[in-house]
Amino acid sequence: MVSGKTMDVCIAQLTAYKDNIEDWSNVVIAYEPVWAIGTGKVATPEIAQETHAHLRTWLAENVGREVGSAVRIIYGGSVNGRNCAELARQPDIDGFLVGGASLKPEFVDIINSNKAA
């Protein structure tokens, strides 16, 4: 379950940009839980999906239905070769922002995880 604080922070960040973006087709939103930054910890696929779904709903309600459907929302919390396939299967996760794993051979597995989804 996503905490109210998570969504409060995400919505505050999106609200700060909402009125300044003219072309949402050029926007990609990257979400990473604060507690995952630099820790090697990853949100469960269910928590990541729930957060992405909330972000997509907020966009649909506050910017427009088309934007909510079309904007790419990627996950960036310690994605690696072991967890990428399950994360890629989530309907509202459109890709990954990969950090340290991009320097390892398993990066190929992350790149190809969308084929398995």
C-alpha positions in Angstrom: 0.0 0.0 0.0 1.3 3.4 -1.0 1.5 5.9 1.9 -0.3 9.2 1.7 3.0 10.9 2.1 4.4 9.3 -1.0 1.6 10.7 -3.1 1.7 14.0 -1.4 5.3 14.4 -2.4 4.7 13.2 -5.9 1.7 15.4 -6.4 3.5 18.5 -5.1 6.3 17.8 -7.6 3.9 17.3 -10.5 1.9 20.4 -9.5 5.0 22.6 -9.6 5.4 21.7 -13.3 1.9 21.1 -14.5 1.1 24.6 -15.8 4.5 25.1 -17.3 4.5 22.2 -19.7 3.1 22.9 -23.1 3.7 19.6 -24.8 3.3 16.6 -22.6 4.3 14.3 -25.4 7.9 15.2 -24.6 7.6 14.4 -20.9 8.8 11.2 -19.2 8.2 10.9 -15.4 10.7 8.9 -13.4 9.6 7.7 -10.0 12.0 6.3 -7.4 11.0 5.9 -3.7 13.2 8.2 -1.5 14.0 5.2 0.7 15.4 3.3 -2.3 17.9 6.0 -3.5 21.4 4.6 -3.2 20.3 1.7 -1.0 20.0 -1.2 -3.4 16.4 -1.7 -2.1 13.5 -2.0 -4.5 9.8 -1.5 -4.0 7.7 -4.5 -4.5 6.1 -4.7 -8.0 2.7 -4.1 -6.4 3.8 -1.0 -4.6 5.6 0.4 -7.6 2.5 -0.4 -9.8 0.2 1.3 -7.3 2.3 4.4 -7.2 2.5 4.6 -11.0 -1.3 4.1 -11.3 -1.9 6.9 -8.8 0.4 9.2 -10.8 -1.4 8.2 -14.1 -4.8 8.9 -12.4 -3.6 12.3 -11.1 -2.4 13.2 -14.6 -5.7 12.2 -16.2 -7.7 14.2 -13.6 -5.5 17.3 -13.5 -4.0 17.6 -17.0 -6.2 15.5 -19.3 -7.2 11.9 -20.0 -4.9 11.7 -23.1 -2.0 12.8 -21.0 -2.8 10.3 -18.3 -2.8 7.5 -20.8 0.2 8.6 -22.9 2.8 10.0 -20.6 5.6 7.5 -20.0 6.2 6.8 -16.3 9.3 4.9 -15.6 10.6 3.3 -12.3 14.0 3.9 -11.0 14.4 2.2 -7.6 17.3 -0.3 -7.8 16.2 -2.1 -10.9 18.4 -5.1 -11.7 18.4 -8.4 -13.6 16.6 -10.2 -10.9 13.6 -7.9 -10.5 13.2 -6.3 -13.9 10.9 -8.9 -15.5 8.3 -8.7 -12.7 8.4 -4.9 -12.6 8.1 -4.8 -16.4 4.9 -6.8 -16.3 3.1 -4.1 -14.3 0.6 -2.2 -16.5 1.6 1.3 -15.5 5.4 0.9 -15.4 6.6 2.0 -18.9 10.3 1.4 -18.4 13.2 1.9 -16.1 15.7 4.5 -15.0 18.7 2.3 -14.4 21.7 3.3 -12.3 24.5 1.0 -11.3 23.1 -2.0 -13.0 23.8 -0.3 -16.3 27.5 -1.0 -15.8 27.0 -4.7 -15.3 26.4 -7.6 -17.8 22.8 -8.0 -16.4 21.9 -4.7 -18.1 21.0 -6.7 -21.2 18.4 -8.5 -19.1 16.9 -5.2 -18.1 16.8 -3.9 -21.6 15.1 -7.1 -22.8 12.7 -7.3 -19.9 10.0 -5.5 -21.9 9.9 -8.4 -24.4 9.0 -10.8 -21.6 6.3 -8.6 -20.3 
